[in-house]
Amino acid sequence: VGYVLDIQRVWRGYKARKMVKSCKQVFQALNDWLAEHSAVYSGPGLEHTALHTFKTVDALHSTIVDLQAKFEATKGVPLRFGKAEAVRKLLHRMEQEEGVVRNLLTLQSSVDPLEIAATLSRARDLDLEGLPEVSEFVQREAALKTQLPLIEAIQNVLAEAESDVEDFQEVLTEIEGKGLLNS
């Protein structure tokens, strides 16, 4: 009877050591990633963003997928990863950065100043205002604030049945005053 208990104790010890070893491997992969990319979000500014570190949106996306896979592996082990909350926050911010840049790329032909302003505000919150895409949209937002009222004025003049040449001339004078007429 004593031999059976000894065999069970040895077997349970072997299983526990094997489980701890697999946990250490999973945790080590995440710790290695965190150590390798320690500059990401280490301070304020564009140079500390994930997009600056990984250069392109596609590279950022593949890094997010890779990190998510490593993080999901920690959920399958019986021990708790000590830096889980930090990794979760890191993933969330990286996903937000990717989303903002992808949203900027889809807004290339948008004339909705509110949508552009909201996306630019989100980019500023994520310290992405130094990106060329963002500065391009800041200029575009300013131009739209000038151009949209003029476009609306032209449409109103064209839509009114009793509008005459003088109304149209007023709108043209306003456009010239803003420096938007190429003549």
Salt bridges, closest charged atoms under 4 A:
ASP6 OD1 - ARG9 NH2 2.92
GLU36 OE2 - HIS37 NE2 3.85
GLU47 OE2 - HIS48 NE2 3.88
ASP58 OD1 - ARG102 NH2 3.41
ASP66 OD2 - LYS70 NZ 3.64
GLU72 OE2 - LYS75 NZ 3.34
GLU85 OE1 - ARG88 NH1 2.60
GLU98 OE2 - HIS61 ND1 2.79
GLU98 OE2 - ARG102 NE 3.10
ASP125 OD2 - ARG122 NH1 3.72
ASP127 OD2 - ARG93 NH2 3.69
